[in-house]
Amino acid sequence: RSIQVISLAKRQGLRLRLQDIFECPTIRELASRVTQSSEDGPGRAAFELAPKQDRPLLDQNILEDAYPTSVMLDALYFLNETSPKYEIYVTSSELQASWQPEAFRSALSRTVERHAWLRTSFAFEGFSRPLQLVHKQIPIRWNFEDLSHLPPAEQERFLLQWIDLEKSIKFDWREAPVWRICIHQWARDRFQITLSEP
């Protein structure tokens, strides 16, 4: 939620730091920390944060923007690459609705278009420092399994085993998107949607 608040503030031309949200327990105190956005506000030019020596190496035909990775992302990537115990994050919800792939494709496409993070890959080599690369477009895809033939107890057992396996399947951070969606159809009016991310 904190990231959403920062994003909404930025859209209004205001600058708010994550640290401010955690340090200010009341709205009044938080409001005293808000400033007018400047260099990192809506007026920032694409590729402005990328190191100058790397800008000529960035393919602006396929990229919308590029900027340095954060320390937190660098640490996450390091753990992903080196720790045999590293597991990806898996969030799963069951929906009481009929599966409508075209409606889902449309909604997912609009969401991906709106949020740069969903179109981001990472370059930890080849530049003067690690970069996040925001792509103009990415393929919209998901995995789908129709398991409506299984009884409910077997469906539940299948999902638990599937999630355990999914947690161990690492991402190639060099390829966008760095997330996966899987749909498991349980019945004509019931399905599971699962998002996996590093």
Residue, then its C-alpha position, 0 to 999 in steps of 0.5 A: r500500500s505504501i508504494q501505491v500512496i507514493s505512486l498516487a502522490k507522484r501523479q499529482g506532482l508531489r514527492l513522498r519518500l517511503q521512509d516518510i510513510f514509515e516515520c510519520p504515524t499520522i496524516r498531519e505529520l506525513a503531509s508536512r513531509v510532502t514536497q513538490s516533485s522535481e527531477d523525479g516527477p512526471g517531467r523526468a525524461a526517459f533514460e535520464l537516470a541511466p548512466k550517460q555512458d550506457r545510453p548509446l547502448l540502449d535500444q530505444n526502439i524496444l525500450e521505453d526507459a532504463y534506470p539503475t536497479s535498487v540495492m534491494l533488487d540487487a540483493l534479491y537477484f543475488l539470492n535468486e542466483t546463488s541460494p539453493k533455498y531461494e523460493i519465488y513468491v506465489t500468490s493464488s486466489e480462487l474466483q467464483a466466476s466463469w473463465q473468460p480468456e478474452a476478457f482476461r487478455s484485455a484486462l491484463s493488457r491494459t494493466v501491463e500497459r499502465h504499469a511499467w514494472l510489469r514490462t521490466s527486465f533486468a540487465f546485471e551485465g553489459f552496462s556500467r552498472p545493473l539496470q532495469l529495462v522498461h520495455k515498450q511492449i511485452p508478450i501477454r501470456w499465461n498458462f492454463e490447465d482445465l482440471s474440472h475432471l478432478p474431484p474437489a479433494e484432488q484439485e486441492r491436493f494438486l494445487l498445493q503440490w503445484i505451488d510447491l513446485e512453482k516456488s522452485i522455478k526461477f525466472d530469467w531476469r533478462e527476459a520480460p516479463v519477470w512474472r508468470i500467471c497460471i489459471h487452473q479451471w476447477a469448474r465451469d463457474r470456478f477457477q484459480i488465478t496464480l501470480s508468481e514473481p521473484 
